[in-house]
Amino acid sequence: MAENAISDTTPGAGTMDPAPGPTGRTGVVGGIESLTLDGRRLWFGFDFTSDQVLSPP
């Protein structure tokens, strides 16, 4: 497609919305963090508005 050409596809077509989060958490600003502990990489979610850490059991 040439630069600045108009596409004949609908924006977002073929994409899926992500799975819904926990109840009551829609629209909350957060992030994903990681750290390495004893050579093992650990990942966790962080909610900036309430200083709440969400991690797998």
PDBQT receptor file of N, H, CA, C and O in Angstrom, charges set to zero:
ATOM      1  N   MET A   1       0.852  -1.171   0.000  1.00  0.00    +0.000 N 
ATOM      2  CA  MET A   1       0.000   0.000   0.000  1.00  0.00    +0.000 C 
ATOM      3  C   MET A   1       0.897   1.232   0.000  1.00  0.00    +0.000 C 
ATOM      4  O   MET A   1       1.891   1.289   0.724  1.00  0.00    +0.000 OA
ATOM      5  N   ALA A   2       0.545   2.193  -0.798  1.00  0.00    +0.000 N 
ATOM      6  H   ALA A   2      -0.263   2.147  -1.386  1.00  0.00    +0.000 HD
ATOM      7  CA  ALA A   2       1.325   3.417  -0.881  1.00  0.00    +0.000 C 
ATOM      8  C   ALA A   2       1.180   4.233   0.397  1.00  0.00    +0.000 C 
ATOM      9  O   ALA A   2       0.173   4.151   1.100  1.00  0.00    +0.000 OA
ATOM     10  N   GLU A   3       2.192   5.004   0.672  1.00  0.00    +0.000 N 
ATOM     11  H   GLU A   3       3.011   5.070   0.101  1.00  0.00    +0.000 HD
ATOM     12  CA  GLU A   3       2.151   5.849   1.859  1.00  0.00    +0.000 C 
ATOM     13  C   GLU A   3       0.981   6.832   1.752  1.00  0.00    +0.000 C 
ATOM     14  O   GLU A   3       0.729   7.380   0.678  1.00  0.00    +0.000 OA
ATOM     15  N   ASN A   4       0.277   7.052   2.841  1.00  0.00    +0.000 N 
ATOM     16  H   ASN A   4       0.482   6.607   3.713  1.00  0.00    +0.000 HD
ATOM     17  CA  ASN A   4      -0.876   7.952   2.922  1.00  0.00    +0.000 C 
ATOM     18  C   ASN A   4      -2.090   7.444   2.151  1.00  0.00    +0.000 C 
ATOM     19  O   ASN A   4      -3.042   8.198   1.948  1.00  0.00    +0.000 OA
ATOM     20  N   ALA A   5      -2.080   6.182   1.716  1.00  0.00    +0.000 N 
ATOM     21  H   ALA A   5      -1.307   5.569   1.881  1.00  0.00    +0.000 HD
ATOM     22  CA  ALA A   5      -3.242   5.623   1.021  1.00  0.00    +0.000 C 
ATOM     23  C   ALA A   5      -4.316   5.261   2.042  1.00  0.00    +0.000 C 
ATOM     24  O   ALA A   5      -4.015   5.013   3.210  1.00  0.00    +0.000 OA
ATOM     25  N   ILE A   6      -5.556   5.234   1.600  1.00  0.00    +0.000 N 
ATOM     26  H   ILE A   6      -5.800   5.436   0.651  1.00  0.00    +0.000 HD
ATOM     27  CA  ILE A   6      -6.668   4.881   2.478  1.00  0.00    +0.000 C 
ATOM     28  C   ILE A   6      -6.915   3.383   2.372  1.00  0.00    +0.000 C 
ATOM     29  O   ILE A   6      -7.077   2.850   1.275  1.00  0.00    +0.000 OA
ATOM     30  N   SER A   7      -6.941   2.716   3.502  1.00  0.00    +0.000 N 
ATOM     31  H   SER A   7      -6.808   3.150   4.393  1.00  0.00    +0.000 HD
ATOM     32  CA  SER A   7      -7.152   1.272   3.528  1.00  0.00    +0.000 C 
ATOM     33  C   SER A   7      -8.635   0.967   3.370  1.00  0.00    +0.000 C 
ATOM     34  O   SER A   7      -9.485   1.744   3.804  1.00  0.00    +0.000 OA
ATOM     35  N   ASP A   8      -8.942  -0.177   2.741  1.00  0.00    +0.000 N 
ATOM     36  H   ASP A   8      -8.251  -0.808   2.389  1.00  0.00    +0.000 HD
ATOM     37  CA  ASP A   8     -10.339  -0.580   2.593  1.00  0.00    +0.000 C 
ATOM     38  C   ASP A   8     -10.794  -1.484   3.743  1.00  0.00    +0.000 C 
ATOM     39  O   ASP A   8     -11.896  -2.030   3.701  1.00  0.00    +0.000 OA
ATOM     40  N   THR A   9      -9.961  -1.642   4.757  1.00  0.00    +0.000 N 
ATOM     41  H   THR A   9      -9.066  -1.198   4.791  1.00  0.00    +0.000 HD
ATOM     42  CA  THR A   9     -10.344  -2.458   5.914  1.00  0.00    +0.000 C 
ATOM     43  C   THR A   9     -10.765  -1.562   7.068  1.00  0.00    +0.000 C 
ATOM     44  O   THR A   9     -10.327  -0.417   7.174  1.00  0.00    +0.000 OA
ATOM     45  N   THR A  10     -11.604  -2.090   7.913  1.00  0.00    +0.000 N 
ATOM     46  H   THR A  10     -11.960  -3.021   7.826  1.00  0.00    +0.000 HD
ATOM     47  CA  THR A  10     -12.064  -1.357   9.085  1.00  0.00    +0.000 C 
ATOM     48  C   THR A  10     -10.969  -1.363  10.145  1.00  0.00    +0.000 C 
ATOM     49  O   THR A  10     -10.407  -2.419  10.435  1.00  0.00    +0.000 OA
ATOM     50  N   PRO A  11     -10.653  -0.205  10.732  1.00  0.00    +0.000 N 
ATOM     51  CA  PRO A  11      -9.641  -0.186  11.789  1.00  0.00    +0.000 C 
ATOM     52  C   PRO A  11     -10.021  -1.151  12.911  1.00  0.00    +0.000 C 
ATOM     53  O   PRO A  11     -11.163  -1.161  13.372  1.00  0.00    +0.000 OA
ATOM     54  N   GLY A  12      -9.075  -1.944  13.335  1.00  0.00    +0.000 N 
ATOM     55  H   GLY A  12      -8.148  -1.936  12.961  1.00  0.00    +0.000 HD
ATOM     56  CA  GLY A  12      -9.328  -2.890  14.412  1.00  0.00    +0.000 C 
ATOM     57  C   GLY A  12      -9.971  -4.183  13.964  1.00  0.00    +0.000 C 
ATOM     58  O   GLY A  12     -10.204  -5.072  14.783  1.00  0.00    +0.000 OA
ATOM     59  N   ALA A  13     -10.263  -4.306  12.685  1.00  0.00    +0.000 N 
ATOM     60  H   ALA A  13     -10.073  -3.584  12.019  1.00  0.00    +0.000 HD
ATOM     61  CA  ALA A  13     -10.893  -5.535  12.196  1.00  0.00    +0.000 C 
ATOM     62  C   ALA A  13      -9.945  -6.704  12.406  1.00  0.00    +0.000 C 
ATOM     63  O   ALA A  13      -8.749  -6.604  12.135  1.00  0.00    +0.000 OA
ATOM     64  N   GLY A  14     -10.481  -7.793  12.883  1.00  0.00    +0.000 N 
ATOM     65  H   GLY A  14     -11.453  -7.874  13.103  1.00  0.00    +0.000 HD
ATOM     66  CA  GLY A  14      -9.666  -8.973  13.102  1.00  0.00    +0.000 C 
ATOM     67  C   GLY A  14      -8.955  -8.991  14.440  1.00  0.00    +0.000 C 
ATOM     68  O   GLY A  14      -8.239  -9.945  14.746  1.00  0.00    +0.000 OA
ATOM     69  N   THR A  15      -9.139  -7.956  15.240  1.00  0.00    +0.000 N 
ATOM     70  H   THR A  15      -9.721  -7.182  14.991  1.00  0.00    +0.000 HD
ATOM     71  CA  THR A  15      -8.523  -7.947  16.567  1.00  0.00    +0.000 C 
ATOM     72  C   THR A  15      -9.574  -8.292  17.607  1.00  0.00    +0.000 C 
ATOM     73  O   THR A  15     -10.769  -8.100  17.382  1.00  0.00    +0.000 OA
ATOM     74  N   MET A  16      -9.131  -8.794  18.730  1.00  0.00    +0.000 N 
ATOM     75  H   MET A  16      -8.160  -8.950  18.913  1.00  0.00    +0.000 HD
ATOM     76  CA  MET A  16     -10.050  -9.168  19.807  1.00  0.00    +0.000 C 
ATOM     77  C   MET A  16      -9.778  -8.300  21.023  1.00  0.00    +0.000 C 
ATOM     78  O   MET A  16      -8.637  -7.923  21.291  1.00  0.00    +0.000 OA
ATOM     79  N   ASP A  17     -10.835  -7.988  21.752  1.00  0.00    +0.000 N 
ATOM     80  H   ASP A  17     -11.762  -8.294  21.535  1.00  0.00    +0.000 HD
ATOM     81  CA  ASP A  17     -10.653  -7.276  23.009  1.00  0.00    +0.000 C 
ATOM     82  C   ASP A  17      -9.977  -8.210  23.994  1.00  0.00    +0.000 C 
ATOM     83  O   ASP A  17     -10.219  -9.417  23.970  1.00  0.00    +0.000 OA
ATOM     84  N   PRO A  18      -9.124  -7.663  24.871  1.00  0.00    +0.000 N 
ATOM     85  CA  PRO A  18      -8.504  -8.528  25.876  1.00  0.00    +0.000 C 
ATOM     86  C   PRO A  18      -9.553  -9.075  26.836  1.00  0.00    +0.000 C 
ATOM     87  O   PRO A  18     -10.643  -8.517  26.962  1.00  0.00    +0.000 OA
ATOM     88  N   ALA A  19      -9.222 -10.144  27.496  1.00  0.00    +0.000 N 
ATOM     89  H   ALA A  19      -8.337 -10.598  27.394  1.00  0.00    +0.000 HD
ATOM     90  CA  ALA A  19     -10.135 -10.733  28.482  1.00  0.00    +0.000 C 
ATOM     91  C   ALA A  19     -10.426  -9.705  29.572  1.00  0.00    +0.000 C 
ATOM     92  O   ALA A  19      -9.534  -8.952  29.963  1.00  0.00    +0.000 OA
ATOM     93  N   PRO A  20     -11.653  -9.667  30.064  1.00  0.00    +0.000 N 
ATOM     94  CA  PRO A  20     -11.975  -8.700  31.117  1.00  0.00    +0.000 C 
ATOM     95  C   PRO A  20     -11.178  -8.993  32.382  1.00  0.00    +0.000 C 
ATOM     96  O   PRO A  20     -10.875 -10.148  32.682  1.00  0.00    +0.000 OA
ATOM     97  N   GLY A  21     -10.847  -7.958  33.105  1.00  0.00    +0.000 N 
ATOM     98  H   GLY A  21     -11.093  -7.020  32.861  1.00  0.00    +0.000 HD
ATOM     99  CA  GLY A  21     -10.094  -8.120  34.347  1.00  0.00    +0.000 C 
ATOM    100  C   GLY A  21     -11.008  -8.474  35.504  1.00  0.00    +0.000 C 
ATOM    101  O   GLY A  21     -12.197  -8.727  35.311  1.00  0.00    +0.000 OA
ATOM    102  N   PRO A  22     -10.455  -8.492  36.701  1.00  0.00    +0.000 N 
ATOM    103  CA  PRO A  22     -11.261  -8.796  37.878  1.00  0.00    +0.000 C 
ATOM    104  C   PRO A  22     -12.410  -7.795  38.035  1.00  0.00    +0.000 C 
ATOM    105  O   PRO A  22     -12.278  -6.639  37.633  1.00  0.00    +0.000 OA
ATOM    106  N   THR A  23     -13.508  -8.219  38.601  1.00  0.00    +0.000 N 
ATOM    107  H   THR A  23     -13.614  -9.158  38.928  1.00  0.00    +0.000 HD
ATOM    108  CA  THR A  23     -14.671  -7.360  38.810  1.00  0.00    +0.000 C 
ATOM    109  C   THR A  23     -14.268  -6.107  39.576  1.00  0.00    +0.000 C 
ATOM    110  O   THR A  23     -13.551  -6.180  40.573  1.00  0.00    +0.000 OA
ATOM    111  N   GLY A  24     -14.735  -4.961  39.102  1.00  0.00    +0.000 N 
ATOM    112  H   GLY A  24     -15.318  -4.901  38.292  1.00  0.00    +0.000 HD
ATOM    113  CA  GLY A  24     -14.445  -3.692  39.762  1.00  0.00    +0.000 C 
ATOM    114  C   GLY A  24     -13.106  -3.091  39.396  1.00  0.00    +0.000 C 
ATOM    115  O   GLY A  24     -12.740  -2.051  39.943  1.00  0.00    +0.000 OA
ATOM    116  N   ARG A  25     -12.362  -3.705  38.493  1.00  0.00    +0.000 N 
ATOM    117  H   ARG A  25     -12.659  -4.550  38.049  1.00  0.00    +0.000 HD
ATOM    118  CA  ARG A  25     -11.025  -3.214  38.156  1.00  0.00    +0.000 C 
ATOM    119  C   ARG A  25     -10.975  -2.566  36.777  1.00  0.00    +0.000 C 
ATOM    120  O   ARG A  25      -9.894  -2.178  36.334  1.00  0.00    +0.000 OA
ATOM    121  N   THR A  26     -12.099  -2.435  36.085  1.00  0.00    +0.000 N 
ATOM    122  H   THR A  26     -12.977  -2.750  36.445  1.00  0.00    +0.000 HD
ATOM    123  CA  THR A  26     -12.118  -1.839  34.760  1.00  0.00    +0.000 C 
ATOM    124  C   THR A  26     -11.746  -0.364  34.852  1.00  0.00    +0.000 C 
ATOM    125  O   THR A  26     -12.283   0.358  35.692  1.00  0.00    +0.000 OA
ATOM    126  N   GLY A  27     -10.844   0.085  34.006  1.00  0.00    +0.000 N 
ATOM    127  H   GLY A  27     -10.407  -0.501  33.324  1.00  0.00    +0.000 HD
ATOM    128  CA  GLY A  27     -10.437   1.480  33.964  1.00  0.00    +0.000 C 
ATOM    129  C   GLY A  27      -9.376   1.864  34.970  1.00  0.00    +0.000 C 
ATOM    130  O   GLY A  27      -9.009   3.036  35.047  1.00  0.00    +0.000 OA
ATOM    131  N   VAL A  28      -8.874   0.929  35.736  1.00  0.00    +0.000 N 
ATOM    132  H   VAL A  28      -9.172  -0.024  35.674  1.00  0.00    +0.000 HD
ATOM    133  CA  VAL A  28      -7.848   1.218  36.736  1.00  0.00    +0.000 C 
ATOM    134  C   VAL A  28      -6.487   1.263  36.053  1.00  0.00    +0.000 C 
ATOM    135  O   VAL A  28      -6.173   0.410  35.223  1.00  0.00    +0.000 OA
ATOM    136  N   VAL A  29      -5.679   2.265  36.406  1.00  0.00    +0.000 N 
ATOM    137  H   VAL A  29      -5.934   2.958  37.080  1.00  0.00    +0.000 HD
ATOM    138  CA  VAL A  29      -4.349   2.399  35.825  1.00  0.00    +0.000 C 
ATOM    139  C   VAL A  29      -3.382   1.509  36.589  1.00  0.00    +0.000 C 
ATOM    140  O   VAL A  29      -3.346   1.530  37.819  1.00  0.00    +0.000 OA
ATOM    141  N   GLY A  30      -2.608   0.738  35.863  1.00  0.00    +0.000 N 
ATOM    142  H   GLY A  30      -2.637   0.722  34.863  1.00  0.00    +0.000 HD
ATOM    143  CA  GLY A  30      -1.647  -0.150  36.513  1.00  0.00    +0.000 C 
ATOM    144  C   GLY A  30      -0.497  -0.451  35.585  1.00  0.00    +0.000 C 
ATOM    145  O   GLY A  30      -0.347   0.168  34.532  1.00  0.00    +0.000 OA
ATOM    146  N   GLY A  31       0.297  -1.393  35.981  1.00  0.00    +0.000 N 
ATOM    147  H   GLY A  31       0.175  -1.896  36.837  1.00  0.00    +0.000 HD
ATOM    148  CA  GLY A  31       1.442  -1.765  35.170  1.00  0.00    +0.000 C 
ATOM    149  C   GLY A  31       1.873  -3.181  35.475  1.00  0.00    +0.000 C 
ATOM    150  O   GLY A  31       1.339  -3.840  36.367  1.00  0.00    +0.000 OA
ATOM    151  N   ILE A  32       2.845  -3.629  34.718  1.00  0.00    +0.000 N 
ATOM    152  H   ILE A  32       3.279  -3.093  33.994  1.00  0.00    +0.000 HD
ATOM    153  CA  ILE A  32       3.425  -4.947  34.933  1.00  0.00    +0.000 C 
ATOM    154  C   ILE A  32       4.890  -4.737  35.278  1.00  0.00    +0.000 C 
ATOM    155  O   ILE A  32       5.607  -4.037  34.562  1.00  0.00    +0.000 OA
ATOM    156  N   GLU A  33       5.321  -5.323  36.338  1.00  0.00    +0.000 N 
ATOM    157  H   GLU A  33       4.739  -5.892  36.919  1.00  0.00    +0.000 HD
ATOM    158  CA  GLU A  33       6.698  -5.201  36.805  1.00  0.00    +0.000 C 
ATOM    159  C   GLU A  33       7.331  -6.579  36.848  1.00  0.00    +0.000 C 
ATOM    160  O   GLU A  33       6.632  -7.593  36.823  1.00  0.00    +0.000 OA
ATOM    161  N   SER A  34       8.640  -6.616  36.912  1.00  0.00    +0.000 N 
ATOM    162  H   SER A  34       9.207  -5.793  36.932  1.00  0.00    +0.000 HD
ATOM    163  CA  SER A  34       9.334  -7.889  37.078  1.00  0.00    +0.000 C 
ATOM    164  C   SER A  34      10.590  -7.664  37.903  1.00  0.00    +0.000 C 
ATOM    165  O   SER A  34      11.112  -6.552  37.987  1.00  0.00    +0.000 OA
ATOM    166  N   LEU A  35      11.059  -8.740  38.506  1.00  0.00    +0.000 N 
ATOM    167  H   LEU A  35      10.635  -9.643  38.438  1.00  0.00    +0.000 HD
ATOM    168  CA  LEU A  35      12.321  -8.713  39.224  1.00  0.00    +0.000 C 
ATOM    169  C   LEU A  35      12.958 -10.085  39.109  1.00  0.00    +0.000 C 
ATOM    170  O   LEU A  35      12.284 -11.080  38.844  1.00  0.00    +0.000 OA
ATOM    171  N   THR A  36      14.260 -10.123  39.312  1.00  0.00    +0.000 N 
ATOM    172  H   THR A  36      14.808  -9.314  39.528  1.00  0.00    +0.000 HD
ATOM    173  CA  THR A  36      14.968 -11.398  39.287  1.00  0.00    +0.000 C 
ATOM    174  C   THR A  36      15.406 -11.715  40.703  1.00  0.00    +0.000 C 
ATOM    175  O   THR A  36      16.073 -10.910  41.353  1.00  0.00    +0.000 OA
ATOM    176  N   LEU A  37      15.028 -12.888  41.175  1.00  0.00    +0.000 N 
ATOM    177  H   LEU A  37      14.486 -13.542  40.647  1.00  0.00    +0.000 HD
ATOM    178  CA  LEU A  37      15.345 -13.322  42.529  1.00  0.00    +0.000 C 
ATOM    179  C   LEU A  37      15.938 -14.722  42.444  1.00  0.00    +0.000 C 
ATOM    180  O   LEU A  37      15.283 -15.653  41.974  1.00  0.00    +0.000 OA
ATOM    181  N   ASP A  38      17.161 -14.868  42.893  1.00  0.00    +0.000 N 
ATOM    182  H   ASP A  38      17.694 -14.113  43.275  1.00  0.00    +0.000 HD
ATOM    183  CA  ASP A  38      17.863 -16.157  42.826  1.00  0.00    +0.000 C 
ATOM    184  C   ASP A  38      17.889 -16.723  41.409  1.00  0.00    +0.000 C 
ATOM    185  O   ASP A  38      17.732 -17.927  41.209  1.00  0.00    +0.000 OA
ATOM    186  N   GLY A  39      18.090 -15.837  40.423  1.00  0.00    +0.000 N 
ATOM    187  H   GLY A  39      18.218 -14.858  40.586  1.00  0.00    +0.000 HD
ATOM    188  CA  GLY A  39      18.182 -16.268  39.040  1.00  0.00    +0.000 C 
ATOM    189  C   GLY A  39      16.854 -16.579  38.372  1.00  0.00    +0.000 C 
ATOM    190  O   GLY A  39      16.828 -17.043  37.232  1.00  0.00    +0.000 OA
ATOM    191  N   ARG A  40      15.763 -16.335  39.059  1.00  0.00    +0.000 N 
ATOM    192  H   ARG A  40      15.784 -15.958  39.986  1.00  0.00    +0.000 HD
ATOM    193  CA  ARG A  40      14.430 -16.618  38.512  1.00  0.00    +0.000 C 
ATOM    194  C   ARG A  40      13.684 -15.304  38.290  1.00  0.00    +0.000 C 
ATOM    195  O   ARG A  40      13.599 -14.483  39.203  1.00  0.00    +0.000 OA
ATOM    196  N   ARG A  41      13.137 -15.092  37.076  1.00  0.00    +0.000 N 
ATOM    197  H   ARG A  41      13.206 -15.759  36.334  1.00  0.00    +0.000 HD
ATOM    198  CA  ARG A  41      12.394 -13.868  36.774  1.00  0.00    +0.000 C 
ATOM    199  C   ARG A  41      10.963 -14.020  37.261  1.00  0.00    +0.000 C 
ATOM    200  O   ARG A  41      10.283 -14.985  36.914  1.00  0.00    +0.000 OA
ATOM    201  N   LEU A  42      10.505 -13.063  38.068  1.00  0.00    +0.000 N 
ATOM    202  H   LEU A  42      11.058 -12.278  38.349  1.00  0.00    +0.000 HD
ATOM    203  CA  LEU A  42       9.141 -13.047  38.604  1.00  0.00    +0.000 C 
ATOM    204  C   LEU A  42       8.411 -11.829  38.048  1.00  0.00    +0.000 C 
ATOM    205  O   LEU A  42       8.980 -10.740  37.984  1.00  0.00    +0.000 OA
ATOM    206  N   TRP A  43       7.153 -12.009  37.646  1.00  0.00    +0.000 N 
ATOM    207  H   TRP A  43       6.691 -12.895  37.698  1.00  0.00    +0.000 HD
ATOM    208  CA  TRP A  43       6.328 -10.941  37.082  1.00  0.00    +0.000 C 
ATOM    209  C   TRP A  43       5.128 -10.710  37.994  1.00  0.00    +0.000 C 
ATOM    210  O   TRP A  43       4.607 -11.655  38.586  1.00  0.00    +0.000 OA
ATOM    211  N   PHE A  44       4.688  -9.461  38.110  1.00  0.00    +0.000 N 
ATOM    212  H   PHE A  44       5.111  -8.693  37.629  1.00  0.00    +0.000 HD
ATOM    213  CA  PHE A  44       3.488  -9.168  38.881  1.00  0.00    +0.000 C 
ATOM    214  C   PHE A  44       2.834  -7.908  38.346  1.00  0.00    +0.000 C 
ATOM    215  O   PHE A  44       3.483  -7.063  37.729  1.00  0.00    +0.000 OA
ATOM    216  N   GLY A  45       1.535  -7.798  38.595  1.00  0.00    +0.000 N 
ATOM    217  H   GLY A  45       1.008  -8.485  39.096  1.00  0.00    +0.000 HD
ATOM    218  CA  GLY A  45       0.788  -6.612  38.196  1.00  0.00    +0.000 C 
ATOM    219  C   GLY A  45       0.733  -5.627  39.354  1.00  0.00    +0.000 C 
ATOM    220  O   GLY A  45       0.713  -6.030  40.517  1.00  0.00    +0.000 OA
ATOM    221  N   PHE A  46       0.710  -4.333  39.035  1.00  0.00    +0.000 N 
ATOM    222  H   PHE A  46       0.726  -4.006  38.090  1.00  0.00    +0.000 HD
ATOM    223  CA  PHE A  46       0.713  -3.299  40.061  1.00  0.00    +0.000 C 
ATOM    224  C   PHE A  46      -0.380  -2.286  39.770  1.00  0.00    +0.000 C 
ATOM    225  O   PHE A  46      -0.498  -1.799  38.645  1.00  0.00    +0.000 OA
ATOM    226  N   ASP A  47      -1.184  -1.964  40.786  1.00  0.00    +0.000 N 
ATOM    227  H   ASP A  47      -1.089  -2.359  41.699  1.00  0.00    +0.000 HD
ATOM    228  CA  ASP A  47      -2.250  -0.965  40.683  1.00  0.00    +0.000 C 
ATOM    229  C   ASP A  47      -1.751   0.319  41.335  1.00  0.00    +0.000 C 
ATOM    230  O   ASP A  47      -1.625   0.386  42.558  1.00  0.00    +0.000 OA
ATOM    231  N   PHE A  48      -1.464   1.350  40.519  1.00  0.00    +0.000 N 
ATOM    232  H   PHE A  48      -1.566   1.296  39.525  1.00  0.00    +0.000 HD
ATOM    233  CA  PHE A  48      -0.888   2.590  41.026  1.00  0.00    +0.000 C 
ATOM    234  C   PHE A  48      -1.834   3.357  41.948  1.00  0.00    +0.000 C 
ATOM    235  O   PHE A  48      -1.377   4.050  42.857  1.00  0.00    +0.000 OA
ATOM    236  N   THR A  49      -3.144   3.243  41.728  1.00  0.00    +0.000 N 
ATOM    237  H   THR A  49      -3.515   2.679  40.990  1.00  0.00    +0.000 HD
ATOM    238  CA  THR A  49      -4.088   4.053  42.499  1.00  0.00    +0.000 C 
ATOM    239  C   THR A  49      -4.257   3.585  43.935  1.00  0.00    +0.000 C 
ATOM    240  O   THR A  49      -4.610   4.385  44.801  1.00  0.00    +0.000 OA
ATOM    241  N   SER A  50      -4.013   2.309  44.208  1.00  0.00    +0.000 N 
ATOM    242  H   SER A  50      -3.726   1.659  43.504  1.00  0.00    +0.000 HD
ATOM    243  CA  SER A  50      -4.227   1.824  45.578  1.00  0.00    +0.000 C 
ATOM    244  C   SER A  50      -3.002   1.131  46.159  1.00  0.00    +0.000 C 
ATOM    245  O   SER A  50      -3.084   0.524  47.227  1.00  0.00    +0.000 OA
ATOM    246  N   ASP A  51      -1.867   1.214  45.469  1.00  0.00    +0.000 N 
ATOM    247  H   ASP A  51      -1.800   1.708  44.602  1.00  0.00    +0.000 HD
ATOM    248  CA  ASP A  51      -0.648   0.524  45.912  1.00  0.00    +0.000 C 
ATOM    249  C   ASP A  51      -0.910  -0.955  46.149  1.00  0.00    +0.000 C 
ATOM    250  O   ASP A  51      -0.381  -1.542  47.093  1.00  0.00    +0.000 OA
ATOM    251  N   GLN A  52      -1.722  -1.553  45.296  1.00  0.00    +0.000 N 
ATOM    252  H   GLN A  52      -2.151  -1.076  44.529  1.00  0.00    +0.000 HD
ATOM    253  CA  GLN A  52      -2.086  -2.960  45.423  1.00  0.00    +0.000 C 
ATOM    254  C   GLN A  52      -1.286  -3.777  44.416  1.00  0.00    +0.000 C 
ATOM    255  O   GLN A  52      -1.201  -3.418  43.241  1.00  0.00    +0.000 OA
ATOM    256  N   VAL A  53      -0.702  -4.871  44.879  1.00  0.00    +0.000 N 
ATOM    257  H   VAL A  53      -0.771  -5.163  45.833  1.00  0.00    +0.000 HD
ATOM    258  CA  VAL A  53       0.046  -5.764  44.005  1.00  0.00    +0.000 C 
ATOM    259  C   VAL A  53      -0.796  -6.992  43.721  1.00  0.00    +0.000 C 
ATOM    260  O   VAL A  53      -1.324  -7.619  44.639  1.00  0.00    +0.000 OA
ATOM    261  N   LEU A  54      -0.920  -7.333  42.446  1.00  0.00    +0.000 N 
ATOM    262  H   LEU A  54      -0.490  -6.823  41.701  1.00  0.00    +0.000 HD
ATOM    263  CA  LEU A  54      -1.686  -8.504  42.030  1.00  0.00    +0.000 C 
ATOM    264  C   LEU A  54      -0.709  -9.531  41.500  1.00  0.00    +0.000 C 
ATOM    265  O   LEU A  54      -0.009  -9.272  40.521  1.00  0.00    +0.000 OA
ATOM    266  N   SER A  55      -0.648 -10.683  42.124  1.00  0.00    +0.000 N 
ATOM    267  H   SER A  55      -1.216 -10.894  42.920  1.00  0.00    +0.000 HD
ATOM    268  CA  SER A  55       0.283 -11.714  41.681  1.00  0.00    +0.000 C 
ATOM    269  C   SER A  55      -0.409 -13.069  41.664  1.00  0.00    +0.000 C 
ATOM    270  O   SER A  55      -1.399 -13.281  42.365  1.00  0.00    +0.000 OA
ATOM    271  N   PRO A  56       0.118 -13.982  40.859  1.00  0.00    +0.000 N 
ATOM    272  CA  PRO A  56      -0.494 -15.312  40.837  1.00  0.00    +0.000 C 
ATOM    273  C   PRO A  56      -0.281 -16.032  42.161  1.00  0.00    +0.000 C 
ATOM    274  O   PRO A  56       0.686 -15.754  42.871  1.00  0.00    +0.000 OA
ATOM    275  N   PRO A  57      -1.188 -16.968  42.503  1.00  0.00    +0.000 N 
ATOM    276  CA  PRO A  57      -1.042 -17.688  43.779  1.00  0.00    +0.000 C 
ATOM    277  C   PRO A  57       0.174 -18.579  43.786  1.00  0.00    +0.000 C 
ATOM    278  O   PRO A  57       0.440 -19.252  44.782  1.00  0.00    +0.000 OA
TER     279      PRO A  57
